[in-house]
Amino acid sequence: MESYMEMLANHAKHAAVAAAKLGTAEKNKGLCAVADELIMQQELILAENQKDLKAAEEKGVKQSLIDRLALSEKRIADMAEGLRQIASLDDPVGEILSMKVRPNGLRIGQKRVPLGVVGIIYESRPNVTADAFGLCFKTGNAVILRGGSDAIYSNQAIVRVIKAGLRKEKLCQDLVLLVEDTSREVVNEMMKMHGLIDVLIPRGGAGLIANVVANSTVPVIETGTGNCHVYVDETADIEAYDRNRNLLYRGLREAGFECVKPQGAFYMFVKSPEPDEKKFCEACKKEHILVVPGSSFACPGYVRISYCVSFDQIRRSLPAFKRVAEGYGLKGLED
């Protein structure tokens, strides 16, 4: 008798054959249909997301992690726009990268083809569910998604909506499958499904990635946790960066902004006082402050501020940050 994971993988295997045969126009229409469906059914998604948020609060999950878990109309709109952007990309399937003709007339080349069944194991951000589906679908693959247990209701709702969009275009429902069993045993089984799952992609913290790389018998695409290596020349003035960091952190906290004090970077992430961090960036711009939306660095709801500038420049910027904070009604925070 086949297990739960074997059943999912077999369904995905059959769907992958259908996915590989889809033309560019069919895939783009499917992506746009799913994008429209996300907007049409956002109330359902938000209602299910509230269940995850309530459960996280009851467990005492840190606020920063709850912020990553939370969805809003803006974030759902961004998910839909992301799918439309994928639809606008060139179709990589069938692209010939190189071609050589041997002396005997035999032609040998490189051609882009679908992988087949892609398994993705990821953590709390539910917007990854739509992103992962979109990229796998555009490249002609079926995908099995295993999100974090803390986002199970949100992920179930998003996958339900994705399937509804596919159904409207008469596309295979098994092109996207969600692992609804949140136990660790299922993840361990997923990592051993060589022959049913063609490639695994872990997306999350260093612990998750290391576990998958060490234990999977399925080929793994190791994404890494980001480029966190910094070369510092022996002549660099480290104390200058330390002074800049301390001054900026203290000034932002005194103005009322929530932020994380970095231990070894040259920039700081500050929580946006409004859900749309891009609007917050515009408010800062009016005070001649340059901050970058955190969504560009997989940190929606935050902005990134560099302190690779002079100490005096940071000192002169603090009154401007305070004016922005006052505009949002923020009060000073204590460490």
C-alpha positions as CSV (number, residue, x, y, z in Angstrom):
1,M,0.0,0.0,0.0
2,E,1.5,3.4,-1.0
3,S,2.1,6.0,1.6
4,Y,0.7,9.5,1.7
5,M,3.9,10.9,0.2
6,E,4.1,8.2,-2.5
7,M,0.5,9.0,-3.5
8,L,1.4,12.8,-3.9
9,A,4.6,12.0,-5.8
10,N,2.8,9.7,-8.2
11,H,0.2,12.3,-8.9
12,A,2.9,14.9,-9.5
13,K,4.8,12.5,-11.8
14,H,1.8,12.1,-14.1
15,A,1.2,15.9,-13.9
16,A,4.8,16.6,-14.9
17,V,4.3,14.8,-18.2
18,A,1.4,17.2,-18.9
19,A,3.4,20.2,-17.7
20,A,6.2,19.5,-20.1
21,K,3.8,19.5,-23.1
22,L,2.3,22.9,-22.3
23,G,3.1,25.7,-24.7
24,T,4.2,29.2,-23.7
25,A,0.7,30.8,-24.3
26,E,-1.0,28.1,-22.2
27,K,1.4,28.6,-19.3
28,N,1.1,32.4,-19.4
29,K,-2.7,32.2,-19.5
30,G,-2.6,29.9,-16.5
31,L,-0.3,32.2,-14.5
32,C,-2.6,35.2,-15.2
33,A,-5.7,33.2,-14.3
34,V,-4.1,32.2,-11.0
35,A,-3.1,35.8,-10.4
36,D,-6.7,37.0,-11.0
37,E,-8.0,34.3,-8.7
38,L,-5.7,35.3,-5.9
39,I,-7.2,38.8,-5.9
40,M,-10.8,37.5,-6.3
41,Q,-10.4,35.1,-3.3
42,Q,-8.2,37.3,-1.1
43,E,-10.9,37.3,1.7
44,L,-10.6,33.5,1.9
45,I,-6.8,33.7,2.1
46,L,-6.8,36.4,4.7
47,A,-9.4,34.6,6.9
48,E,-7.2,31.4,6.8
49,N,-4.1,33.4,7.5
50,Q,-5.8,34.8,10.7
51,K,-6.0,31.2,12.0
52,D,-2.2,30.9,11.6
53,L,-1.6,34.2,13.2
54,K,-3.8,33.4,16.2
55,A,-2.0,30.0,16.6
56,A,1.4,31.7,16.5
57,E,0.4,34.3,19.1
58,E,-0.9,31.6,21.4
59,K,2.4,29.7,21.1
60,G,4.3,32.9,22.0
61,V,6.1,33.2,18.7
62,K,8.3,36.2,18.3
63,Q,6.7,39.3,16.7
64,S,9.3,39.4,14.0
65,L,8.3,35.9,12.9
66,I,4.6,36.7,13.1
67,D,5.2,39.7,10.8
68,R,6.8,37.3,8.3
69,L,3.7,35.0,8.5
70,A,1.1,37.8,8.2
71,L,-0.6,38.4,4.9
72,S,-2.5,41.6,3.8
73,E,-4.3,42.8,0.7
74,K,-1.0,44.5,-0.3
75,R,1.0,41.3,0.1
76,I,-1.6,39.3,-1.9
77,A,-1.5,41.9,-4.6
78,D,2.3,41.5,-4.7
79,M,1.9,37.7,-5.0
80,A,-0.5,38.2,-8.0
81,E,1.8,40.8,-9.6
82,G,4.7,38.3,-9.1
83,L,2.9,35.7,-11.1
84,R,2.1,38.2,-13.9
85,Q,5.8,39.2,-14.0
86,I,6.7,35.5,-14.4
87,A,4.2,35.3,-17.3
88,S,6.0,38.2,-19.0
89,L,9.3,36.4,-18.9
90,D,10.7,34.5,-21.8
91,D,9.9,30.8,-21.8
92,P,13.2,29.0,-21.1
93,V,11.9,25.5,-22.2
94,G,13.3,24.5,-25.5
95,E,16.0,27.1,-25.6
96,I,19.2,25.8,-27.3
97,L,22.2,27.0,-25.4
98,S,24.9,25.6,-27.7
99,M,25.3,23.2,-30.6
100,K,28.4,21.5,-32.1
101,V,28.6,19.3,-35.2
102,R,31.1,16.4,-35.0
103,P,33.2,15.4,-38.0
104,N,30.8,12.5,-38.6
105,G,27.9,14.9,-38.8
106,L,26.5,14.1,-35.4
107,R,25.1,17.2,-33.7
108,I,25.6,17.6,-30.0
109,G,24.1,20.5,-28.1
110,Q,22.6,21.8,-24.8
111,K,18.9,22.4,-24.6
112,R,16.8,23.6,-21.7
113,V,14.1,21.0,-20.7
114,P,11.9,20.7,-17.6
115,L,13.2,18.9,-14.5
116,G,10.0,16.9,-13.9
117,V,8.8,16.9,-10.3
118,V,10.3,19.7,-8.1
119,G,10.0,19.4,-4.3
120,I,10.3,22.5,-2.3
121,I,10.7,22.6,1.5
122,Y,10.3,26.0,3.0
123,E,9.5,27.8,6.2
124,S,7.0,30.4,7.4
125,R,6.4,32.9,4.6
126,P,3.2,31.9,2.8
127,N,3.9,34.1,-0.2
128,V,6.6,31.6,-1.1
129,T,3.7,29.2,-2.0
130,A,2.6,31.3,-5.0
131,D,6.1,32.2,-6.0
132,A,7.3,28.6,-6.0
133,F,4.3,27.5,-8.0
134,G,4.8,30.2,-10.6
135,L,8.4,29.5,-11.3
136,C,7.9,25.7,-11.5
137,F,4.9,26.1,-13.7
138,K,6.6,28.5,-16.1
139,T,9.5,26.1,-16.5
140,G,7.2,23.2,-17.3
141,N,7.4,21.3,-14.0
142,A,5.0,19.9,-11.4
143,V,5.7,21.0,-7.8
144,I,5.2,19.4,-4.4
145,L,5.2,22.1,-1.7
146,R,6.0,21.4,2.0
147,G,5.6,24.7,3.9
148,G,6.1,25.3,7.6
149,S,3.5,24.0,10.1
150,D,2.9,27.6,11.3
151,A,1.5,28.6,7.9
152,I,-0.5,25.5,7.1
153,Y,-4.0,27.2,6.9
154,S,-2.6,30.0,4.7
155,N,-0.8,27.5,2.4
156,Q,-3.9,25.3,2.1
157,A,-6.0,28.4,1.1
158,I,-3.4,29.6,-1.4
159,V,-3.0,26.2,-3.1
160,R,-6.8,25.9,-3.2
161,V,-7.0,29.2,-5.0
162,I,-4.1,28.3,-7.4
163,K,-6.0,25.1,-8.3
164,A,-9.2,27.2,-9.0
165,G,-7.2,29.4,-11.4
166,L,-5.8,26.3,-13.2
167,R,-9.2,24.8,-13.4
168,K,-10.6,27.8,-15.2
169,E,-8.0,27.3,-17.9
170,K,-8.7,23.5,-18.0
171,L,-5.2,22.7,-16.7
172,C,-4.1,19.8,-14.6
173,Q,-4.9,20.2,-10.9
174,D,-2.0,18.1,-9.8
175,L,0.6,20.6,-11.2
176,V,0.7,22.0,-7.7
177,L,0.4,19.7,-4.6
178,L,0.7,20.7,-1.0
179,V,2.0,18.3,1.7
180,E,-0.7,18.9,4.3
181,D,0.9,16.5,6.9
182,T,3.2,18.8,8.9
183,S,5.1,16.0,10.7
184,R,8.8,15.7,10.5
185,E,8.5,12.1,9.4
186,V,6.9,13.2,6.1
187,V,9.8,15.5,5.4
188,N,12.2,12.7,6.0
189,E,10.3,10.5,3.6
190,M,10.2,13.3,1.0
191,M,14.0,13.5,1.1
192,K,14.2,9.8,0.3
193,M,11.9,9.8,-2.7
194,H,14.6,9.3,-5.4
195,G,13.0,8.3,-8.6
196,L,9.7,10.0,-7.8
197,I,10.9,13.5,-7.0
198,D,13.5,14.8,-9.4
199,V,15.0,17.6,-7.4
200,L,14.6,19.1,-3.9
201,I,15.0,22.8,-3.1
202,P,15.2,23.8,0.6
203,R,14.4,27.4,1.2
204,G,14.9,28.7,4.7
205,G,17.4,28.9,7.5
206,A,20.8,27.3,7.6
207,G,19.6,24.4,9.8
208,L,16.9,23.4,7.3
209,I,19.2,23.6,4.3
210,A,22.0,21.6,6.1
211,N,19.5,18.9,7.1
212,V,18.2,18.4,3.5
213,V,21.7,18.5,2.0
214,A,23.0,15.9,4.5
215,N,20.0,13.5,4.4
216,S,18.4,13.6,1.0
217,T,18.9,10.9,-1.6
218,V,17.1,13.2,-4.1
219,P,19.4,15.6,-5.9
220,V,19.4,19.0,-4.0
221,I,19.7,22.5,-5.3
222,E,21.4,24.2,-2.3
223,T,20.3,27.8,-2.3
224,G,22.3,28.9,0.7
225,T,21.2,31.4,3.3
226,G,22.5,34.4,1.4
227,N,25.9,36.0,0.7
228,C,27.0,36.6,4.3
229,H,30.8,36.6,3.8
230,V,32.5,39.9,4.2
231,Y,36.2,40.5,3.4
232,V,37.7,43.2,5.6
233,D,41.1,44.6,4.7
234,E,43.6,44.8,7.5
235,T,43.8,48.6,7.0
236,A,40.0,49.1,7.4
237,D,38.7,51.1,10.4
238,I,36.3,48.7,12.0
239,E,35.7,51.1,14.8
240,A,34.2,53.7,12.4
241,Y,31.5,51.2,11.4
242,D,30.8,50.3,15.0
243,R,30.4,54.0,15.9
244,N,28.0,54.5,12.9
245,R,26.0,51.4,13.8
246,N,25.6,52.4,17.5
247,L,24.7,56.0,16.6
248,L,22.1,55.0,14.0
249,Y,20.5,52.3,16.1
250,R,20.3,54.5,19.2
251,G,18.8,57.4,17.2
252,L,16.2,55.2,15.5
253,R,15.1,53.7,18.7
254,E,14.8,57.1,20.4
255,A,12.7,58.2,17.5
256,G,10.4,55.2,18.0
257,F,11.4,52.8,15.2
258,E,11.6,49.1,15.8
259,C,14.9,47.8,14.5
260,V,17.3,44.9,14.8
261,K,20.9,45.8,15.8
262,P,23.2,44.0,13.4
263,Q,26.2,42.2,14.8
264,G,28.4,42.1,11.7
265,A,26.8,43.8,8.7
266,F,26.9,47.3,7.2
267,Y,23.2,47.9,7.1
268,M,20.2,47.8,9.4
269,F,16.6,46.5,9.0
270,V,14.0,48.8,10.4
271,K,10.3,47.8,10.7
272,S,8.0,49.9,8.6
273,P,5.4,51.7,10.7
274,E,2.8,51.0,7.9
275,P,2.1,47.7,6.1
276,D,3.3,49.0,2.7
277,E,7.0,49.6,3.3
278,K,7.2,51.3,-0.1
279,K,5.0,54.1,1.1
280,F,7.3,54.4,4.1
281,C,10.2,54.7,1.8
282,E,8.4,57.6,0.0
283,A,7.8,59.3,3.3
284,C,11.5,59.1,4.1
285,K,12.4,60.3,0.6
286,K,10.5,63.6,1.4
287,E,13.0,64.1,4.2
288,H,15.9,63.3,1.8
289,I,16.5,59.9,3.5
290,L,17.3,56.9,1.3
291,V,15.9,53.6,2.5
292,V,15.3,50.5,0.4
293,P,12.1,48.3,0.6
294,G,12.8,45.1,2.6
295,S,10.8,43.1,0.1
296,S,13.8,43.4,-2.2
297,F,15.7,41.3,0.3
298,A,12.9,38.8,1.2
299,C,12.0,40.9,4.3
300,P,8.6,42.4,3.5
301,G,7.4,44.9,6.1
302,Y,10.9,46.3,6.7
303,V,13.3,48.7,5.1
304,R,17.0,48.5,4.8
305,I,19.3,51.4,5.8
306,S,23.0,51.4,5.0
307,Y,25.4,53.0,7.5
308,C,28.5,53.0,5.2
309,V,28.6,56.8,5.3
310,S,30.3,59.3,7.5
311,F,29.5,59.6,11.2
312,D,28.5,63.2,10.6
313,Q,26.0,62.3,7.9
314,I,24.3,59.8,10.2
315,R,24.2,62.5,13.0
316,R,22.6,65.0,10.6
317,S,20.0,62.5,9.4
318,L,18.6,61.8,12.9
319,P,16.4,64.9,13.1
320,A,14.9,63.9,9.8
321,F,14.2,60.4,11.0
322,K,12.5,61.9,14.1
323,R,10.3,64.0,11.9
324,V,9.2,61.0,9.9
325,A,8.5,59.1,13.2
326,E,6.4,62.0,14.5
327,G,4.4,61.8,11.3
328,Y,3.5,58.3,12.1
329,G,2.8,59.1,15.8
330,L,5.7,57.0,17.1
331,K,7.1,57.3,20.6
332,G,10.7,56.7,21.7
333,L,11.6,53.1,22.6
334,E,13.9,51.8,25.4
335,D,16.4,49.0,24.9
